[in-house]
Amino acid sequence: MNNLEVFYIDDISYRLKGEHSFEWIKNLGKVFCVFDEQDSGNISFGIEKDGIKKFVKYAGAKTIEFQGDPKDAIATLKKSIILYQELKHPHLIKLLDHFETEKGYVLIFEWFDGECLHSHWSFPPPQKYEHPDSPFFLFKNLPVESRLKSIKCILEFHKYVENKGYVAVDFYDGSILYDFKSNIAKICDIDLYKKKPFQNKMGRLWGSSRFMSPEEFELGAVIDERTNVFNMGAMAFCLLGGELDHSFSKWDANEALYEVALKAVEKDRSKRYLSVSELCLAWNLALQGG
């Protein structure tokens, strides 16, 4: 956080590692909130104009948690445009527009009035799991039926991702937004999803280790449908169980669903479901049987 400075736009404060011009944002509306702590190299704004709210994601500034070159953040953000276009879905936040600025790039999304289930900066562990205002704590205390509805949305979207020839990379509970008033969940931040075939050329891929399969730590491994089966199983244990503790005593739903989730997170990929589509079929059968 060297050279950390505090700036203001429409009386809303934000922090950067040095000054950066946001003159272009004035044409979009009035800023009512800022998200400046993402480690992706992006800074995001909530804006409002004529009563309509939008979410603006920008790369190009030196953000406080990003250790890389802003040019790389710009390149990643640009590449994500095709993802939001090709994977457009009712359960994914909607990309409305995008454009280049003098020193960066902007993506504009439809505003969704949801809270991130992994609001790390506001509620770092253990507060995430214990604080009564933590979105994750509030979600885990919803009725099982409400959580199952959200899981259905997440599974349906990733089945669609699979059918479109993509794999999810860097999916975790920070990619889930939940509106506690409407009881609707949406997926956000699919910027690192990849077109198949995709091979692990990093050793440790991007993402939260709580959601990652063994092959996402293995240099040269293929990242495919079975990888995403693991991701979806980890998601189920996060939202219905004890997260990394896969014991049935921590599981809030029926035993049939537990067995489905347990098969999904098999470390031996050959023992998992072949695809998210197959996982969805097994999950739905277990729902009916419960």
DOVEXSE-42856 format. One record per residue (C-alpha): x, y, z. Coordinates in steps of 0.1 Angstrom, whole numbers, padded with zeros to 4 digits, always signed. Layout:
# DOVEXSE-42856
XYZ
...
END
This chain:
# DOVEXSE-42856
+0000+0000+0000
+0028+0024-0008
+0018+0060-0017
-0017+0053-0006
-0039+0084-0010
-0075+0092-0004
-0096+0109-0031
-0132+0119-0034
-0158+0118-0062
-0193+0131-0055
-0184+0133-0018
-0176+0095-0018
-0141+0086-0007
-0118+0060-0023
-0082+0050-0021
-0056+0045-0047
-0018+0043-0050
-0016+0077-0066
-0039+0101-0084
-0060+0090-0114
-0085+0109-0135
-0121+0098-0134
-0135+0127-0154
-0153+0103-0178
-0175+0090-0150
-0194+0123-0146
-0213+0116-0179
-0225+0083-0165
-0242+0097-0133
-0236+0104-0097
-0214+0080-0077
-0231+0066-0045
-0206+0039-0035
-0171+0027-0044
-0155-0007-0042
-0117+0000-0040
-0103-0031-0022
-0105-0057-0049
-0073-0075-0056
-0081-0079-0094
-0067-0045-0103
-0102-0031-0108
-0120-0003-0090
-0158-0003-0092
-0185+0023-0086
-0222+0024-0080
-0236+0052-0101
-0271+0066-0105
-0287+0087-0132
-0324+0096-0137
-0333+0071-0110
-0314+0042-0126
-0285+0026-0109
-0256+0009-0126
-0224-0009-0116
-0192+0004-0132
-0160-0017-0133
-0128+0001-0143
-0092-0011-0149
-0063+0013-0153
-0057+0029-0119
-0032+0017-0093
-0056+0000-0069
-0046-0006-0033
-0047-0044-0032
-0033-0051-0067
+0004-0059-0070
+0006-0061-0108
+0007-0038-0137
-0025-0018-0144
-0020-0027-0181
-0025-0064-0172
-0057-0056-0154
-0069-0037-0184
-0061-0067-0207
-0080-0090-0184
-0110-0068-0182
-0111-0064-0220
-0110-0102-0224
-0139-0106-0201
-0163-0088-0224
-0167-0118-0247
-0174-0139-0216
-0203-0117-0204
-0216-0116-0240
-0214-0154-0248
-0225-0165-0213
-0253-0141-0210
-0279-0157-0187
-0307-0147-0163
-0285-0158-0133
-0255-0137-0144
-0252-0100-0139
-0259-0082-0172
-0232-0063-0192
-0248-0032-0207
-0218-0013-0223
-0181-0010-0224
-0156+0016-0237
-0120+0028-0236
-0108+0058-0217
-0076+0077-0220
-0059+0056-0193
-0081+0025-0189
-0111+0005-0198
-0147+0006-0185
-0174-0021-0182
-0210-0010-0173
-0234-0035-0157
-0270-0035-0148
-0272-0028-0110
-0282-0058-0089
-0292-0049-0053
-0274-0080-0038
-0247-0085-0012
-0215-0104-0018
-0214-0136+0002
-0177-0133+0007
-0173-0096+0017
-0138-0102+0028
-0128-0066+0036
-0159-0058+0056
-0162-0092+0074
-0129-0111+0073
-0129-0146+0090
-0140-0153+0116
-0164-0124+0114
-0177-0137+0081
-0191-0167+0099
-0201-0151+0132
-0211-0114+0128
-0248-0109+0126
-0244-0083+0098
-0222-0105+0077
-0240-0114+0044
-0226-0150+0046
-0239-0154+0082
-0273-0141+0072
-0274-0164+0042
-0264-0195+0062
-0293-0186+0086
-0319-0186+0058
-0343-0216+0055
-0327-0245+0037
-0353-0241+0009
-0341-0205+0002
-0305-0217+0000
-0314-0246-0022
-0331-0222-0046
-0298-0202-0048
-0278-0234-0054
-0302-0243-0082
-0295-0210-0099
-0257-0215-0096
-0259-0250-0109
-0281-0240-0138
-0257-0212-0148
-0227-0235-0147
-0245-0262-0167
-0250-0235-0193
-0213-0224-0191
-0204-0261-0197
-0228-0264-0227
-0213-0232-0242
-0178-0248-0241
-0163-0229-0211
-0150-0238-0177
-0153-0218-0146
-0120-0204-0132
-0119-0184-0099
-0155-0192-0089
-0161-0190-0052
-0186-0175-0027
-0172-0140-0036
-0188-0146-0070
-0223-0149-0055
-0245-0120-0049
-0277-0124-0029
-0306-0100-0025
-0322-0106+0009
-0353-0087+0000
-0362-0105-0032
-0344-0138-0023
-0327-0138-0056
-0290-0149-0062
-0269-0139-0092
-0234-0147-0104
-0208-0119-0108
-0171-0117-0117
-0167-0144-0143
-0137-0125-0157
-0113-0155-0156
-0136-0182-0170
-0119-0200-0200
-0128-0215-0233
-0121-0252-0235
-0097-0269-0239
-0079-0253-0210
-0047-0264-0193
-0032-0254-0160
-0001-0235-0169
+0003-0218-0135
+0007-0245-0110
-0018-0228-0086
-0046-0213-0106
-0065-0182-0095
-0092-0187-0069
-0100-0196-0033
-0084-0228-0021
-0117-0236-0003
-0133-0242-0037
-0104-0255-0058
-0099-0291-0070
-0065-0308-0068
-0059-0303-0105
-0062-0265-0100
-0029-0268-0081
-0012-0291-0106
+0009-0277-0134
-0001-0292-0168
-0034-0306-0155
-0065-0303-0177
-0092-0281-0163
-0126-0294-0175
-0161-0304-0167
-0150-0326-0138
-0131-0297-0123
-0162-0277-0123
-0181-0306-0107
-0157-0302-0078
-0162-0264-0077
-0200-0270-0076
-0197-0296-0048
-0175-0272-0028
-0201-0245-0033
-0228-0268-0020
-0207-0276+0012
-0201-0239+0016
-0238-0229+0014
-0253-0260+0031
-0226-0275+0051
-0194-0270+0070
-0174-0257+0040
-0141-0277+0042
-0156-0299+0069
-0175-0324+0048
-0191-0343+0077
-0228-0350+0075
-0232-0335+0110
-0226-0301+0095
-0249-0306+0066
-0283-0288+0066
-0301-0307+0038
-0311-0343+0033
-0288-0372+0031
-0293-0378-0006
-0281-0343-0014
-0252-0348+0009
-0241-0380-0010
-0243-0361-0043
-0222-0332-0030
-0197-0357-0014
-0192-0375-0048
-0187-0341-0065
-0157-0332-0042
-0139-0365-0046
-0101-0357-0048
-0099-0385-0074
-0114-0369-0104
-0123-0403-0119
-0148-0408-0091
-0167-0375-0096
-0196-0369-0119
-0186-0367-0155
-0200-0332-0160
-0220-0304-0143
-0250-0317-0164
-0247-0351-0148
-0243-0335-0114
-0274-0314-0119
-0294-0346-0128
-0283-0363-0097
-0289-0332-0075
-0325-0329-0089
-0332-0365-0083
-0319-0362-0047
-0341-0331-0042
-0372-0351-0053
-0363-0380-0030
-0358-0357+0000
END
